[in-house]
Amino acid sequence: MKTDTKSIIKDYFKNKSKYDELLTSKMDIKSDWKELLDNLLKIGPEKLASKQADIDWLLAENGVTYNVYNDPKGLNRPWNLNIVPFIIHQKEWDVVEKGIQQRSEILNLILKDLYGKRELLKNGIIPPEVIYAHRGFLRSCDQIAYKTSKQLLIHAVDLARGPDGRMWVVNDRTQAPSGMGYALENRFSISKSIPEIFDDINVKQPSSFFNDFNQLLLNVAPSNVENPMVVILTPGPLNETYFEHSYLSSFLGYPLVKGNDLVVRKGKVWLKSLKGLKQVDVILRRVDDVFMDPLELREDSYLGVAGLLEAVRLQNVAIVNPIGSGVLENPALIPFMENICKYFLNEELILPQIASWWCGQEKERKHVLSDLTSYVVKRIDRSNRENIYFCEFLDKEELKKLTDEILENPTNFVAQEKISFSTAPNFIKEHLEPRKILCRTFSIAKEDSYSVMPGGLVRVAADREELFVSNQRGGTSKDFWIISDDSQNYLQNYSWNKTISNQTLSINDVPSNTAENLFWSGRYLGRTLFTARYLRMVLNQMMHVQFHNDRKSESESLKILFQSITNITSTFPGFTGENEEEALRNPLKEITGVALDSRKIGSFAQSLQSFTISYYSLRNLWSKDMWRVFDAIQKQLKKVKEEEEYTMVSLSAFFDKMITRLIAFMALTEESILVRHGLLLYFLGLQIEQASMTIEKFRSLIIVNYDEDLEYQILESLLNSHESLNIYRHSYSSYLSIENVINLLLLDTEYSRSLMYQIQRIKKDIDRLPNTNSKTELTQCQENIETVLLKIQSVPIEEMLEIDKNSNMRKKLDTLLSDLSDLLHTTSLSISDTYFNHSQQQKQLMDRKIAN
Amino acid sequence: MIFDLWHKTKYSYENGASFCHNITTLKPRSFKGQELLEYNLEITPTPTDISERLDFFGNTVTRFSIQQNHKELIVIARSKVSRDYNLQIESKNAVEGKKITIEKALKLLKEVDPETVEARQFALLSPLISDISPEILAYAAKSFKPERSLFDASYELMERIFTDFDFDPSFSTIATPLKEVMKEKKGVCQDFAQIAIACVRSMGLPARYVSGYIETLPPPGKEKLIGTDASHAWFSVFIPQYGWIDFDPTNNQIPKNQHIVVAYGRDYYDVPPLKGVIYSTGSSTMDVAVDLRPAKAHQTQSQSQS
């Protein structure tokens, strides 16, 4: 035990920074950390390391990710959580909490004033340029009245411990602050992976904070409806914190929507759902201010809703936070905060801030420029450009450039004192290491004050020497504990104990965008699986021929199969046309392309990619098992793409694995997503795709009349690729005949792989879709699928089998299949026209190409 | 003088538009020296909803949306405006105001009375005047010397732009960057106004963009044709303790009774006559026609009263 003790914190003493959370200046362990350190020592370095691995695994399994734009590692970087939490004692936190409440209230009053009377400017409390030069000050939001008593509803504060031992405010985030969901998931992960770390420590849980948050979302609804419609607006799956958007959507039970799911009509906001429009009362948004309304704000935005600001003005919708609150994300306010606090509250600021100088003031600017290297310089608004400069690390040229920029637009810059913040223990390679940390916590409006999350999200610098703590640059996170001397309630169960009923009660309410994504997921998944099975069948056939190349018919049948690949997957020219000879010389090369080339339209890899995109945007509907299988599929594909050479065996083995996983995924989809959440649309997509591809398969294999030997080969392959050879033998116990194959695979009404069955299934599902017409009238979709069914029933099997003497082909069968294919396509289009969001493209009346 | 003003904008959509949200800034302002007597906005097809409000700068904007499929959007604004420049000038301030030097103006701008605070935002960069090139700074510096009167400097700037720049509607579009205009010295009224504003702001002084109309007179002996006028734009400079003074660099004159003011803002971005978001596929074309002429009714009425 003793030796363990040494090994875990031995180096810690050596590496201790100026100010550390764990150690006092005399190298004693601080009393607040004693229990935690005891627990860590008791668990021991090996077990800690294995638990850390568990946490990493759990987070990856749960699909907790953080996207980094332009990340060479690709989208969806796994979220990192260090096993050692960060601790603040309740006694200290009480003061911090009061300080945050005070700060939230001041910011709230500033926000009201700036878009109202602007007394702060008129009375000389803030120089007008601090506001007018800030791009977050949105003139379109001027004089908007709100029904809520607070205008600032959510406020995130970044805190760090300064040299005086107090927690300092480093940043305020007020537009669409992120981190709440990650903080919660961190707590769940630690509790689940290593409950013993909590032994003898009373940790405050965020349950009541999240209750307050949910209540806030309901209370801000401007109308007095009983169950206000709340939606979460996301910029989409490419956003860095998309995981959190979908996480909060599932956690709180509110639909996750994108801008084009919403529309403003008659001054109100509506969600486009399968049944029609549904009024939205509250939007919890993760889209930044200027993107919220292309009519009045940034004109090139496709993330918002045109006309939204007017709906806000008319008090028909509440936005959390209100549009325009980004004006508070302004470091130029810091030097004036003390005066603002006095002006509004006649109080002193409770929480210290970093000493800051706004360069718009002559004296301050001179002071800063006289010794630029000793400051950290920030732009007052966060534009796309670099907005923070650590001047001590700039070379001469860079300093000159920055000086010029400051002199040119002094109002746009703030200089801040360099502060060395405290370090906290981080568990790395079986020992503890001090790392710089930054804590983010959240404050939300509650009655006449603010409710502060006990704890929050702690981010840790990526390297020991790193100054700048940010997720965007990588790095890890910590659970944030507020510990108390009194015992605390347990963490509320993972499944959110909702006081309100779920919004999405029936299929009618499914957002049409979700429905469309489900439909296309079904189609792409169907296509992916179908392609995989077909390619696998051909590969197996190739191997077979390789070893038994005695029969002529077999190599001939192979050629027919190769060409059918091109036809079924539409990867022309492939094995057909001018390309035929060359492709046939090295068929494996062409097949590898159809399998793995994601740029080739129709290839397996490309279908999988399309599926990934449409499915990824449905993340909030996923279960954890689904994520795991999904992730395994992605990894498998990545792995196989890295191989240098492909053989029939390796490709076939690859498809074996893929097919198993795709089927697992399908099964999970069916049991995880409720019909009322739109599963029906997924089934429709899947069935339509499978039916269409079945038709293509028949058209490429059994239209031409082959001699007996060849026909046998082809029919066997056909049944094989359809996974129907056994059932055929079972049903017919006879030599393979075209007639029986058609009877089984096209016309059987009870066999789930037959075309007839699929068409009937599609019809059944279409009948269950919301009918927007009067009840008795058939929808366009119903009429179309009815035509498909009548068509396939209209041709007797004898006619299908008829061989046209001139062409030696089953022409009537071909015509029938071709008609069915067209009719199915029409049915698919009518589903899309009737139920999906088909607003025409959003455009500016006049494209001014202004990004502001 | 009383004017009848008529401004028609027509959009034609190749494949129709299913839905649109629009904002117009077409209603002339009222202030000392200009009074809006009548105003009427006619929109075809009839909007589903329409509302009017004052924007941040005190301009009247109208927001409307059309929720039925339409091939054409026609917006006609009709106004009757009375203009009397003599009322606009406060003679006792004018003499003093015109003497205020640039140096003094910069000092006075540090004050925080409401009018100055308001004005100070117009000294900053704005969406379409988002960076000031060294060429603009150099061009402005020639006229703006600290000891010089701000009014004289602005007047000279107006004259220089009028002389140095060519009016060339084929050169620029609303998306042409200021730098290009400065380099080529070509453009239309809106470019000249924005060049002037950039020049004034490069000196740390407030200047704003004014959108409106100017009455054009037919060649002697000819009848004035309907719809041949156009929207116009010029700039305005804030002289502390005096107020905002307008300058028209396209016509080299101080706007007086032939100019009707519709709106002002930081630059064109704040005050487009008509903007909107439409849902449509395919291309669209736009036609604008403006007519500004002395009111007939007013002439007859004044005759009958005399």
Interface residues (C-beta under 8 A of the other chain):
Chain A: R118 L121 K122 N123 G124 P128 E129 Y132 A133 R139 S140 D142 V263 V264 R265 K266 G267 P294 L295 E296 E299 A306 G307 E310 R313 E408 N409 T411 S839 Q840 Q841 Q842 K843 Q844 L845 M846 D847 R848 K849 I850 N852
Chain B: Y11 A17 S18 F19 C20 H21 N22 I23 T48 D49 S51 R53 D55 F56 F57 R63 S65 Q67 V112 P114 V117 R120 Q121 L124 L125 P127 L128 S130 I132 I174 A175 Y269 D270 P272 L274 K275 G276 V277 I278 Y279 S280 T281 S284 M286
